[in-house]
Amino acid sequence: MSSDETSDQSVPDDVHQTLMEATYRALCAHGYADLTMQRIADEAGKSKSLLHYHYGTKRELLVAFLGFLFERFEKRVEATEGDAPEERLRFLLDKMVPDEDDDGEYDRFGLALAEIRTQAPYVETYREQIAQSEAAIRGRFADVIRDGIEQGVFREVDADRTATLLFAALDGARLQRVVVAEPTAEGERTPAHEAPHDVRAALDEFVVSHLVREEGT
């Protein structure tokens, strides 16, 4: 099958998982501009023809990959369903900042993802998938806030507007870090590099702390 033909949608779950994880590694290693089907195939230990058989083109594969990322995020969020609203909200915020033991993967992958997003105005399938995923993530924030209001642990606020603020602040901080931060000497941190953690702390101080009702109010 040529890369211009329609992809086969019936991808076995184990094959899909393997190829999506390989796409993640290839993006971290090579970035979007230098990503090829061959490099993804090499990461997966599969033939390039297998990728074309299941996904058709690199563009279709990346659309599937964006969907895979969102599904993985959803599974992590669903695991917190029984937790208190404040804990769930902080969990969502934490998912948008790098872990303390991050070895640079956050930046490498974040830059590759930013490159894909810059193509979204020109590639309808990218734009649709990214818009759908981001709207769903904002929706998750809003749902948690509404749950907290209904349970009486959050103040009465506009849940959708607050969710948009939280997501946009951290999304912008993440973009600032991966695009603006320059390599520095070991141990040195620039404002752009620290942006996700600084914004996360500011949201705790100025938004979350005021959202949570004081006991007795």
MODELLER restraints for C-alpha pairs under 7 A, 6 or more apart:
rsr = mdl.restraints
at = mdl.atoms
rsr.add(forms.Gaussian(group=physical.xy_distance, feature=features.Distance(at['CA:1:A'], at['CA:53:A']), mean=6.27, stdev=0.5))
rsr.add(forms.Gaussian(group=physical.xy_distance, feature=features.Distance(at['CA:3:A'], at['CA:52:A']), mean=5.72, stdev=0.5))
rsr.add(forms.Gaussian(group=physical.xy_distance, feature=features.Distance(at['CA:3:A'], at['CA:56:A']), mean=4.91, stdev=0.5))
rsr.add(forms.Gaussian(group=physical.xy_distance, feature=features.Distance(at['CA:3:A'], at['CA:57:A']), mean=5.03, stdev=0.5))
rsr.add(forms.Gaussian(group=physical.xy_distance, feature=features.Distance(at['CA:4:A'], at['CA:56:A']), mean=6.39, stdev=0.5))
rsr.add(forms.Gaussian(group=physical.xy_distance, feature=features.Distance(at['CA:4:A'], at['CA:57:A']), mean=6.51, stdev=0.5))
rsr.add(forms.Gaussian(group=physical.xy_distance, feature=features.Distance(at['CA:5:A'], at['CA:56:A']), mean=6.02, stdev=0.5))
rsr.add(forms.Gaussian(group=physical.xy_distance, feature=features.Distance(at['CA:6:A'], at['CA:56:A']), mean=5.78, stdev=0.5))
rsr.add(forms.Gaussian(group=physical.xy_distance, feature=features.Distance(at['CA:7:A'], at['CA:52:A']), mean=6.99, stdev=0.5))
rsr.add(forms.Gaussian(group=physical.xy_distance, feature=features.Distance(at['CA:7:A'], at['CA:53:A']), mean=6.04, stdev=0.5))
rsr.add(forms.Gaussian(group=physical.xy_distance, feature=features.Distance(at['CA:7:A'], at['CA:54:A']), mean=5.25, stdev=0.5))
rsr.add(forms.Gaussian(group=physical.xy_distance, feature=features.Distance(at['CA:7:A'], at['CA:55:A']), mean=4.48, stdev=0.5))
rsr.add(forms.Gaussian(group=physical.xy_distance, feature=features.Distance(at['CA:7:A'], at['CA:56:A']), mean=4.18, stdev=0.5))
rsr.add(forms.Gaussian(group=physical.xy_distance, feature=features.Distance(at['CA:8:A'], at['CA:53:A']), mean=6.11, stdev=0.5))
rsr.add(forms.Gaussian(group=physical.xy_distance, feature=features.Distance(at['CA:8:A'], at['CA:54:A']), mean=4.57, stdev=0.5))
rsr.add(forms.Gaussian(group=physical.xy_distance, feature=features.Distance(at['CA:8:A'], at['CA:55:A']), mean=6.23, stdev=0.5))
rsr.add(forms.Gaussian(group=physical.xy_distance, feature=features.Distance(at['CA:9:A'], at['CA:54:A']), mean=6.37, stdev=0.5))
rsr.add(forms.Gaussian(group=physical.xy_distance, feature=features.Distance(at['CA:11:A'], at['CA:54:A']), mean=6.15, stdev=0.5))
rsr.add(forms.Gaussian(group=physical.xy_distance, feature=features.Distance(at['CA:18:A'], at['CA:44:A']), mean=6.36, stdev=0.5))
rsr.add(forms.Gaussian(group=physical.xy_distance, feature=features.Distance(at['CA:19:A'], at['CA:44:A']), mean=5.95, stdev=0.5))
rsr.add(forms.Gaussian(group=physical.xy_distance, feature=features.Distance(at['CA:20:A'], at['CA:65:A']), mean=5.85, stdev=0.5))
rsr.add(forms.Gaussian(group=physical.xy_distance, feature=features.Distance(at['CA:22:A'], at['CA:40:A']), mean=5.71, stdev=0.5))
rsr.add(forms.Gaussian(group=physical.xy_distance, feature=features.Distance(at['CA:22:A'], at['CA:43:A']), mean=5.13, stdev=0.5))
rsr.add(forms.Gaussian(group=physical.xy_distance, feature=features.Distance(at['CA:22:A'], at['CA:44:A']), mean=5.02, stdev=0.5))
rsr.add(forms.Gaussian(group=physical.xy_distance, feature=features.Distance(at['CA:23:A'], at['CA:40:A']), mean=5.40, stdev=0.5))
rsr.add(forms.Gaussian(group=physical.xy_distance, feature=features.Distance(at['CA:26:A'], at['CA:35:A']), mean=6.79, stdev=0.5))
rsr.add(forms.Gaussian(group=physical.xy_distance, feature=features.Distance(at['CA:26:A'], at['CA:39:A']), mean=6.43, stdev=0.5))
rsr.add(forms.Gaussian(group=physical.xy_distance, feature=features.Distance(at['CA:26:A'], at['CA:40:A']), mean=5.66, stdev=0.5))
rsr.add(forms.Gaussian(group=physical.xy_distance, feature=features.Distance(at['CA:26:A'], at['CA:43:A']), mean=6.59, stdev=0.5))
rsr.add(forms.Gaussian(group=physical.xy_distance, feature=features.Distance(at['CA:27:A'], at['CA:35:A']), mean=6.41, stdev=0.5))
rsr.add(forms.Gaussian(group=physical.xy_distance, feature=features.Distance(at['CA:27:A'], at['CA:109:A']), mean=6.30, stdev=0.5))
rsr.add(forms.Gaussian(group=physical.xy_distance, feature=features.Distance(at['CA:27:A'], at['CA:112:A']), mean=6.08, stdev=0.5))
rsr.add(forms.Gaussian(group=physical.xy_distance, feature=features.Distance(at['CA:28:A'], at['CA:105:A']), mean=6.59, stdev=0.5))
rsr.add(forms.Gaussian(group=physical.xy_distance, feature=features.Distance(at['CA:28:A'], at['CA:108:A']), mean=5.01, stdev=0.5))
rsr.add(forms.Gaussian(group=physical.xy_distance, feature=features.Distance(at['CA:28:A'], at['CA:109:A']), mean=4.71, stdev=0.5))
rsr.add(forms.Gaussian(group=physical.xy_distance, feature=features.Distance(at['CA:28:A'], at['CA:112:A']), mean=6.92, stdev=0.5))
rsr.add(forms.Gaussian(group=physical.xy_distance, feature=features.Distance(at['CA:31:A'], at['CA:112:A']), mean=4.74, stdev=0.5))
rsr.add(forms.Gaussian(group=physical.xy_distance, feature=features.Distance(at['CA:32:A'], at['CA:112:A']), mean=5.04, stdev=0.5))
rsr.add(forms.Gaussian(group=physical.xy_distance, feature=features.Distance(at['CA:32:A'], at['CA:115:A']), mean=6.16, stdev=0.5))
rsr.add(forms.Gaussian(group=physical.xy_distance, feature=features.Distance(at['CA:32:A'], at['CA:116:A']), mean=6.65, stdev=0.5))
rsr.add(forms.Gaussian(group=physical.xy_distance, feature=features.Distance(at['CA:37:A'], at['CA:48:A']), mean=6.17, stdev=0.5))
rsr.add(forms.Gaussian(group=physical.xy_distance, feature=features.Distance(at['CA:37:A'], at['CA:58:A']), mean=6.25, stdev=0.5))
rsr.add(forms.Gaussian(group=physical.xy_distance, feature=features.Distance(at['CA:38:A'], at['CA:48:A']), mean=5.51, stdev=0.5))
rsr.add(forms.Gaussian(group=physical.xy_distance, feature=features.Distance(at['CA:41:A'], at['CA:47:A']), mean=5.63, stdev=0.5))
rsr.add(forms.Gaussian(group=physical.xy_distance, feature=features.Distance(at['CA:41:A'], at['CA:48:A']), mean=5.25, stdev=0.5))
rsr.add(forms.Gaussian(group=physical.xy_distance, feature=features.Distance(at['CA:55:A'], at['CA:61:A']), mean=5.21, stdev=0.5))
rsr.add(forms.Gaussian(group=physical.xy_distance, feature=features.Distance(at['CA:63:A'], at['CA:125:A']), mean=6.71, stdev=0.5))
rsr.add(forms.Gaussian(group=physical.xy_distance, feature=features.Distance(at['CA:63:A'], at['CA:126:A']), mean=6.06, stdev=0.5))
rsr.add(forms.Gaussian(group=physical.xy_distance, feature=features.Distance(at['CA:63:A'], at['CA:129:A']), mean=6.66, stdev=0.5))
rsr.add(forms.Gaussian(group=physical.xy_distance, feature=features.Distance(at['CA:66:A'], at['CA:129:A']), mean=6.81, stdev=0.5))
rsr.add(forms.Gaussian(group=physical.xy_distance, feature=features.Distance(at['CA:67:A'], at['CA:129:A']), mean=6.88, stdev=0.5))
rsr.add(forms.Gaussian(group=physical.xy_distance, feature=features.Distance(at['CA:70:A'], at['CA:133:A']), mean=6.12, stdev=0.5))
rsr.add(forms.Gaussian(group=physical.xy_distance, feature=features.Distance(at['CA:80:A'], at['CA:88:A']), mean=6.23, stdev=0.5))
rsr.add(forms.Gaussian(group=physical.xy_distance, feature=features.Distance(at['CA:85:A'], at['CA:144:A']), mean=5.79, stdev=0.5))
rsr.add(forms.Gaussian(group=physical.xy_distance, feature=features.Distance(at['CA:85:A'], at['CA:147:A']), mean=6.57, stdev=0.5))
rsr.add(forms.Gaussian(group=physical.xy_distance, feature=features.Distance(at['CA:85:A'], at['CA:148:A']), mean=5.18, stdev=0.5))
rsr.add(forms.Gaussian(group=physical.xy_distance, feature=features.Distance(at['CA:88:A'], at['CA:144:A']), mean=6.93, stdev=0.5))
rsr.add(forms.Gaussian(group=physical.xy_distance, feature=features.Distance(at['CA:89:A'], at['CA:141:A']), mean=6.79, stdev=0.5))
rsr.add(forms.Gaussian(group=physical.xy_distance, feature=features.Distance(at['CA:89:A'], at['CA:144:A']), mean=6.39, stdev=0.5))
rsr.add(forms.Gaussian(group=physical.xy_distance, feature=features.Distance(at['CA:96:A'], at['CA:170:A']), mean=6.54, stdev=0.5))
rsr.add(forms.Gaussian(group=physical.xy_distance, feature=features.Distance(at['CA:97:A'], at['CA:196:A']), mean=5.52, stdev=0.5))
rsr.add(forms.Gaussian(group=physical.xy_distance, feature=features.Distance(at['CA:97:A'], at['CA:197:A']), mean=6.40, stdev=0.5))
rsr.add(forms.Gaussian(group=physical.xy_distance, feature=features.Distance(at['CA:98:A'], at['CA:106:A']), mean=6.07, stdev=0.5))
rsr.add(forms.Gaussian(group=physical.xy_distance, feature=features.Distance(at['CA:107:A'], at['CA:178:A']), mean=5.29, stdev=0.5))
rsr.add(forms.Gaussian(group=physical.xy_distance, feature=features.Distance(at['CA:110:A'], at['CA:178:A']), mean=6.08, stdev=0.5))
rsr.add(forms.Gaussian(group=physical.xy_distance, feature=features.Distance(at['CA:111:A'], at['CA:178:A']), mean=5.35, stdev=0.5))
rsr.add(forms.Gaussian(group=physical.xy_distance, feature=features.Distance(at['CA:111:A'], at['CA:179:A']), mean=6.66, stdev=0.5))
rsr.add(forms.Gaussian(group=physical.xy_distance, feature=features.Distance(at['CA:120:A'], at['CA:126:A']), mean=5.06, stdev=0.5))
rsr.add(forms.Gaussian(group=physical.xy_distance, feature=features.Distance(at['CA:120:A'], at['CA:127:A']), mean=4.39, stdev=0.5))
rsr.add(forms.Gaussian(group=physical.xy_distance, feature=features.Distance(at['CA:121:A'], at['CA:127:A']), mean=6.41, stdev=0.5))
rsr.add(forms.Gaussian(group=physical.xy_distance, feature=features.Distance(at['CA:138:A'], at['CA:163:A']), mean=5.56, stdev=0.5))
rsr.add(forms.Gaussian(group=physical.xy_distance, feature=features.Distance(at['CA:138:A'], at['CA:164:A']), mean=6.10, stdev=0.5))
rsr.add(forms.Gaussian(group=physical.xy_distance, feature=features.Distance(at['CA:138:A'], at['CA:167:A']), mean=6.36, stdev=0.5))
rsr.add(forms.Gaussian(group=physical.xy_distance, feature=features.Distance(at['CA:141:A'], at['CA:163:A']), mean=5.14, stdev=0.5))
rsr.add(forms.Gaussian(group=physical.xy_distance, feature=features.Distance(at['CA:142:A'], at['CA:159:A']), mean=4.93, stdev=0.5))
rsr.add(forms.Gaussian(group=physical.xy_distance, feature=features.Distance(at['CA:142:A'], at['CA:160:A']), mean=5.19, stdev=0.5))
rsr.add(forms.Gaussian(group=physical.xy_distance, feature=features.Distance(at['CA:142:A'], at['CA:163:A']), mean=5.10, stdev=0.5))
rsr.add(forms.Gaussian(group=physical.xy_distance, feature=features.Distance(at['CA:145:A'], at['CA:159:A']), mean=5.73, stdev=0.5))
rsr.add(forms.Gaussian(group=physical.xy_distance, feature=features.Distance(at['CA:146:A'], at['CA:159:A']), mean=6.02, stdev=0.5))
rsr.add(forms.Gaussian(group=physical.xy_distance, feature=features.Distance(at['CA:148:A'], at['CA:154:A']), mean=4.95, stdev=0.5))
rsr.add(forms.Gaussian(group=physical.xy_distance, feature=features.Distance(at['CA:149:A'], at['CA:155:A']), mean=6.03, stdev=0.5))
rsr.add(forms.Gaussian(group=physical.xy_distance, feature=features.Distance(at['CA:149:A'], at['CA:156:A']), mean=6.09, stdev=0.5))
rsr.add(forms.Gaussian(group=physical.xy_distance, feature=features.Distance(at['CA:153:A'], at['CA:212:A']), mean=5.87, stdev=0.5))
rsr.add(forms.Gaussian(group=physical.xy_distance, feature=features.Distance(at['CA:153:A'], at['CA:213:A']), mean=5.41, stdev=0.5))
rsr.add(forms.Gaussian(group=physical.xy_distance, feature=features.Distance(at['CA:154:A'], at['CA:211:A']), mean=5.31, stdev=0.5))
rsr.add(forms.Gaussian(group=physical.xy_distance, feature=features.Distance(at['CA:154:A'], at['CA:212:A']), mean=4.56, stdev=0.5))
rsr.add(forms.Gaussian(group=physical.xy_distance, feature=features.Distance(at['CA:154:A'], at['CA:213:A']), mean=5.24, stdev=0.5))
rsr.add(forms.Gaussian(group=physical.xy_distance, feature=features.Distance(at['CA:155:A'], at['CA:211:A']), mean=5.42, stdev=0.5))
rsr.add(forms.Gaussian(group=physical.xy_distance, feature=features.Distance(at['CA:155:A'], at['CA:212:A']), mean=6.25, stdev=0.5))
rsr.add(forms.Gaussian(group=physical.xy_distance, feature=features.Distance(at['CA:155:A'], at['CA:213:A']), mean=5.69, stdev=0.5))
rsr.add(forms.Gaussian(group=physical.xy_distance, feature=features.Distance(at['CA:169:A'], at['CA:199:A']), mean=6.95, stdev=0.5))
rsr.add(forms.Gaussian(group=physical.xy_distance, feature=features.Distance(at['CA:170:A'], at['CA:196:A']), mean=6.16, stdev=0.5))
rsr.add(forms.Gaussian(group=physical.xy_distance, feature=features.Distance(at['CA:170:A'], at['CA:199:A']), mean=6.47, stdev=0.5))
rsr.add(forms.Gaussian(group=physical.xy_distance, feature=features.Distance(at['CA:170:A'], at['CA:200:A']), mean=6.86, stdev=0.5))
rsr.add(forms.Gaussian(group=physical.xy_distance, feature=features.Distance(at['CA:173:A'], at['CA:195:A']), mean=5.17, stdev=0.5))
rsr.add(forms.Gaussian(group=physical.xy_distance, feature=features.Distance(at['CA:173:A'], at['CA:196:A']), mean=4.91, stdev=0.5))
rsr.add(forms.Gaussian(group=physical.xy_distance, feature=features.Distance(at['CA:173:A'], at['CA:199:A']), mean=6.75, stdev=0.5))
rsr.add(forms.Gaussian(group=physical.xy_distance, feature=features.Distance(at['CA:174:A'], at['CA:196:A']), mean=5.50, stdev=0.5))
rsr.add(forms.Gaussian(group=physical.xy_distance, feature=features.Distance(at['CA:176:A'], at['CA:192:A']), mean=5.93, stdev=0.5))
rsr.add(forms.Gaussian(group=physical.xy_distance, feature=features.Distance(at['CA:177:A'], at['CA:192:A']), mean=4.92, stdev=0.5))
rsr.add(forms.Gaussian(group=physical.xy_distance, feature=features.Distance(at['CA:177:A'], at['CA:193:A']), mean=4.84, stdev=0.5))
rsr.add(forms.Gaussian(group=physical.xy_distance, feature=features.Distance(at['CA:177:A'], at['CA:195:A']), mean=6.23, stdev=0.5))
rsr.add(forms.Gaussian(group=physical.xy_distance, feature=features.Distance(at['CA:180:A'], at['CA:192:A']), mean=6.27, stdev=0.5))
rsr.add(forms.Gaussian(group=physical.xy_distance, feature=features.Distance(at['CA:181:A'], at['CA:190:A']), mean=6.87, stdev=0.5))
rsr.add(forms.Gaussian(group=physical.xy_distance, feature=features.Distance(at['CA:181:A'], at['CA:192:A']), mean=5.02, stdev=0.5))
rsr.add(forms.Gaussian(group=physical.xy_distance, feature=features.Distance(at['CA:181:A'], at['CA:193:A']), mean=5.18, stdev=0.5))
